[in-house]
Amino acid sequence: MVRLRDIAQRVGVSVMTVSKALRGVPDVAPSTRERVRAVAAELGYVPDLAAQSLRRRASRMLGLIVPSSTNPVFARIVLAIEERTYEIGYELLYAHTLNLIQREEHSIRRMLARRVEGLFLYPVSRLQPEAHFYQELAAQGTPVVLLGLPGPFCQQFPYVTGDEEGGSCEATRHLLKLGHRRIAFLTGPLAAPWAHERLAGYRRALREAGIEPDDNLLFPGGSTIDDGAKAAEQLLADLRGVTAIQASSDLVAIGCGNVLLDRGVRIPHDLSLVGFGNILSAACYRVPLTTVRQPKRRLGNAAMDLMSRLLRGLSAEPLRLPATLSIRASTGPPPTTSP
């Protein structure tokens, strides 16, 4: 390993001068600074970031913990945060929870042990109203920004999210304007706050149209393609005059749509289908999917804006960004006869 002493001996200056030159301290002559940096590059010098963080009591690192960065819901949010982190000269540490509570707690403790200066966190959903570990995290004082709606157990932290209820309401209104009156809804995970808001938006739009929501048209949709396929099997067993299906996420809509198309159901001629999220594959699905567009890169940038305020010791308020509807080929007027 190349040390500052090795560079100092090659240039013919003190170790202190080398240290100042590499840090850009102005009391080093420009010519000396250039010679030091040239020799450092020639020798392959790599600074000891751990030692630097101990000296200045700042790690210049941020932590990011999500269920999985391969999930298309998070891919663009993660990219936006990583780009902004790079721009301000910080490093970004990643961890995945896989939606497991124990793995989440382990990942957070590990990042705190690495002295991250702030955490971006997508909480693992819980049915319990309190989580002792989140109380510990708040008391510890590290800046935290939540990615998505908080559950009751973590509402003390600022967050960024899209307009979950408003976006879902707009999707249902779209189906109602097309003439649909029997609209099935594939719900999300029971413990997920976003799932409750999307269901609330669906119900709100129905009531605005003078239609009382029918719980018989609710089917557990979960959050994955496989979950959507299972929901479609249940729905096909008893359509109850359904002419349209609204899913709580694009992945669920795609899983449902696969089963429908494989069974000979024509989308949208027999059944219309709507998703939520506008993941990259929605536009190039077998039948391009009408869906609610979430501004994922903007959400990542907004999360970084909140974190920047917290790092400067300022307050940060929760932020909701508007969601808009992308109308594609998967929705149309209801059939003249039920499928």
C-alpha positions in Angstrom: 0.0 0.0 0.0 1.3 3.4 -1.0 1.6 5.8 2.0 1.9 9.6 2.3 5.5 9.0 3.4 6.3 7.3 0.1 4.9 10.3 -1.9 6.8 12.8 0.4 10.1 11.0 -0.1 9.6 11.0 -3.9 8.7 14.7 -4.1 11.1 15.8 -1.4 8.6 17.5 0.9 7.1 16.7 4.3 4.3 14.3 5.0 2.2 17.3 6.2 2.7 19.1 2.8 1.6 16.0 0.9 -1.5 15.7 3.1 -2.4 19.4 2.5 -1.7 19.2 -1.2 -4.0 16.2 -1.7 -6.7 17.9 0.4 -6.4 21.1 -1.6 -5.4 23.3 1.3 -4.5 26.7 -0.2 -1.3 27.4 1.7 0.6 24.9 -0.6 2.2 26.3 -3.7 0.3 25.4 -6.9 3.5 23.9 -8.4 4.1 21.7 -5.4 0.4 20.7 -5.3 0.6 19.5 -8.9 3.8 17.6 -8.4 2.4 15.8 -5.3 -0.8 14.9 -7.2 1.1 13.7 -10.2 3.4 11.4 -8.0 0.3 10.2 -6.1 -1.3 9.2 -9.3 1.9 7.6 -10.6 2.3 5.5 -7.5 -1.4 4.5 -7.4 -2.1 6.2 -4.1 -5.6 5.4 -2.7 -6.8 7.5 0.3 -7.8 5.7 3.5 -11.4 6.8 3.7 -11.9 5.2 7.1 -9.1 7.1 8.6 -10.3 10.3 7.1 -13.8 9.9 8.5 -12.4 9.3 11.9 -10.3 12.5 11.7 -13.1 14.7 10.6 -15.9 12.7 12.4 -17.8 12.5 9.1 -18.0 9.4 6.9 -19.3 11.1 3.7 -21.5 8.1 3.3 -25.3 7.6 3.0 -27.2 4.4 3.3 -30.0 3.2 1.1 -32.2 0.2 2.1 -35.0 -1.1 -0.1 -36.7 -4.5 -0.6 -34.7 -5.1 -3.8 -33.1 -2.8 -6.3 -34.1 -5.3 -9.1 -37.7 -4.4 -8.4 -38.8 -2.1 -11.2 -40.7 0.1 -8.8 -37.4 1.1 -7.1 -34.9 1.0 -10.0 -35.3 4.6 -11.1 -35.6 5.9 -7.6 -32.3 4.3 -6.6 -30.7 5.6 -9.8 -31.8 9.2 -9.0 -30.5 9.0 -5.4 -27.2 7.5 -6.5 -26.6 10.2 -9.1 -27.3 13.0 -6.6 -25.2 11.4 -4.0 -22.3 11.3 -6.4 -22.8 15.0 -7.3 -22.3 16.1 -3.7 -19.3 13.9 -3.1 -20.8 11.2 -0.9 -20.6 7.4 -1.2 -23.8 5.3 -1.2 -24.1 2.0 0.6 -26.9 -0.4 -0.5 -28.8 -3.1 1.3 -31.8 -5.2 0.5 -34.4 -6.3 3.1 -36.3 -8.7 0.8 -39.3 -7.5 2.9 -38.0 -9.3 6.0 -38.1 -7.5 9.3 -35.0 -9.2 10.8 -33.0 -8.5 7.7 -34.1 -4.8 7.8 -33.0 -4.3 11.4 -29.7 -6.0 10.7 -29.1 -3.8 7.6 -29.9 -0.6 9.5 -27.6 -1.5 12.4 -24.8 -2.4 10.0 -25.0 0.9 8.3 -25.1 2.8 11.5 -22.0 0.9 12.6 -20.4 2.2 9.3 -21.2 5.7 10.5 -23.5 6.7 7.6 -24.5 10.3 7.9 -28.1 9.6 6.7 -30.4 6.8 5.7 -32.9 6.4 2.8 -35.3 3.6 3.9 -38.3 1.8 2.5 -39.8 0.3 5.6 -40.8 -3.3 5.8 -44.6 -3.3 6.3 -46.0 -4.4 9.7 -49.5 -4.8 11.1 -48.3 -3.7 14.5 -48.8 0.0 15.3 -45.4 0.2 17.0 -41.9 -1.0 16.2 -39.4 -0.6 19.0 -36.4 -0.6 16.7 -37.8 2.5 14.8 -38.1 4.3 18.1 -34.5 3.5 18.8 -33.6 4.8 15.3 -35.4 8.1 16.0 -33.7 8.5 19.3 -30.3 7.7 17.7 -30.5 10.9 15.7 -29.2 9.9 12.3 -31.2 11.7 9.5 -33.7 9.3 7.9 -35.9 9.9 4.8 -38.6 7.2 4.0 -39.2 6.2 0.5 -43.0 5.8 0.3 -45.9 6.1 2.8 -45.0 5.4 6.4 -46.9 2.9 8.5 -48.1 3.9 12.0 -44.8 2.6 13.5 -42.6 5.1 11.6 -44.6 8.3 11.1 -42.0 10.3 13.0 -39.8 10.4 9.9 -40.2 12.6 6.8 -41.1 10.8 3.6 -41.6 11.2 -0.1 -44.4 9.4 -2.0 -46.7 9.7 -5.0 -50.4 10.5 -4.7 -51.5 6.9 -4.1 -55.1 7.6 -3.4 -55.5 10.3 -6.0 -53.8 8.2 -8.7 -56.0 5.2 -8.0 -59.1 7.4 -8.0 -58.2 8.8 -11.4 -57.7 5.2 -12.8 -61.2 4.2 -11.6 -62.7 7.4 -13.0 -61.2 6.5 -16.4 -63.0 3.2 -16.4 -66.2 4.8 -15.3 -66.0 7.3 -18.1 -65.7 4.4 -20.5 -69.0 3.0 -19.2 -67.8 0.3 -16.8 -69.9 -0.2 -13.7 -68.7 -3.6 -12.4 -65.0 -3.0 -11.7 -63.0 -5.6 -9.9 -60.1 -4.5 -7.7 -57.0 -6.6 -7.0 -55.9 -5.4 -3.6 -52.3 -5.1 -2.4 -50.7 -6.5 0.8 -52.8 -6.1 3.9 -50.0 -4.4 5.9 -48.9 -2.0 3.1 -50.0 1.7 3.6 -49.9 2.3 -0.2 -52.3 -0.6 -0.7 -54.9 1.0 1.6 -54.6 4.3 -0.1 -55.0 2.8 -3.6 -58.1 0.9 -2.4 -59.5 4.1 -0.9 -59.1 5.9 -4.2 -61.0 3.2 -6.0 -63.8 3.4 -3.5 -63.9 7.2 -3.6 -64.3 7.3 -7.4 -67.2 4.7 -7.2 -69.0 6.7 -4.6 -68.5 9.9 -6.6 -70.3 8.2 -9.5 -73.1 7.1 -7.2 -72.0 3.4 -7.0 -71.7 1.8 -3.7 -68.5 -0.3 -3.5 -69.1 -4.0 -3.5 -66.6 -6.0 -1.4 -67.5 -9.1 -3.5 -65.5 -7.4 -6.3 -62.3 -7.2 -4.1 -59.7 -9.9 -4.7 -56.3 -10.4 -2.9 -53.8 -9.3 -5.5 -50.6 -9.2 -3.4 -47.6 -7.5 -5.0 -46.1 -9.9 -7.6 -46.8 -11.3 -11.0 -47.6 -14.7 -9.4 -50.0 -13.0 -7.0 -51.8 -11.4 -9.9 -52.1 -14.7 -11.7 -53.7 -16.3 -8.6 -56.1 -13.4 -8.3 -57.1 -13.9 -12.0 -57.9 -17.5 -11.4 -60.2 -16.6 -8.5 -61.9 -13.9 -10.5 -62.5 -16.1 -13.6 -64.2 -18.6 -11.3 -67.0 -16.0 -10.7 -66.9 -12.9 -12.8 -70.2 -11.5 -11.3 -70.7 -9.3 -14.4 -67.2 -7.7 -14.2 -66.2 -5.8 -17.3 -63.0 -4.2 -16.0 -60.2 -5.0 -13.6 -58.1 -2.5 -11.6 -54.9 -3.8 -10.0 -53.0 -2.2 -7.2 -49.7 -2.5 -9.1 -48.4 -3.1 -12.6 -46.8 -6.4 -11.6 -50.1 -7.7 -10.3 -51.9 -6.4 -13.5 -49.4 -8.2 -15.7 -49.8 -11.5 -13.8 -53.6 -11.2 -14.1 -53.4 -10.2 -17.8 -51.2 -13.2 -18.6 -53.9 -15.6 -17.3 -56.7 -13.8 -19.0 -55.0 -13.7 -22.4 -53.9 -17.4 -22.1 -57.5 -18.3 -21.4 -58.7 -16.6 -24.5 -60.0 -13.4 -22.8 -59.5 -10.5 -25.2 -58.1 -7.3 -23.5 -59.8 -4.8 -23.7 -62.7 -6.2 -25.9 -63.9 -8.6 -23.1 -62.2 -7.1 -20.1 -60.4 -3.9 -19.5 -57.3 -3.9 -17.3 -55.5 -1.1 -15.4 -52.3 -1.2 -13.4 -50.5 1.2 -11.1 -46.9 2.4 -11.2 -45.9 2.6 -14.9 -42.9 0.3 -14.6 -40.8 0.1 -17.8 -42.5 -3.1 -19.0 -46.0 -1.7 -18.8 -45.8 0.1 -22.2 -44.4 -3.0 -24.0 -46.7 -5.6 -22.3 -48.6 -8.0 -24.6 -51.4 -5.5 -24.5 -49.8 -2.1 -23.6 -51.1 -1.4 -20.1 -53.1 1.6 -19.0 -51.6 2.6 -15.7 -51.0 5.3 -13.2 -47.6 7.0 -13.7 -45.5 7.5 -10.6 -42.7 10.1 -11.1 -39.9 7.7 -9.8 -36.9 9.8 -10.7 -38.6 12.9 -9.2 -39.3 10.9 -6.1 -35.6 10.0 -5.8 -34.6 13.6 -6.3 -37.1 14.8 -3.8 -35.8 12.3 -1.3 -32.3 13.7 -1.8 -33.6 17.3 -1.3 -35.1 16.3 2.0 -31.9 14.5 3.1 -29.8 17.6 2.1 -32.0 19.7 4.5 -31.6 17.2 7.3 -27.8 17.0 6.8 -27.7 20.8 7.2 -29.7 20.6 10.5 -32.9 21.9 8.9 -36.4 20.5 9.2 -37.9 18.4 6.4 -41.6 18.1 5.7 -43.3 15.0 4.1 -43.8 15.4 0.4 -46.4 13.9 -2.0 -45.9 14.2 -5.8 -48.8 14.1 -8.2 -49.6 10.9 -10.1 -51.0 10.9 -13.7 -52.8 8.4 -15.8 -51.2 6.9 -18.9 -53.9 5.6 -21.2 -52.9 2.7 -23.4 -54.5 -0.2 -25.3 -55.6 -2.3 -22.3 -58.8 -0.2 -21.6 -61.8 0.4 -23.7 -65.6 0.5 -23.5 -67.4 -2.5 -21.8 -68.6 -5.3 -24.1 -72.2 -5.5 -25.1 -72.5 -8.8 -23.2 -70.5 -9.9 -20.2 -67.5 -12.1 -21.0 
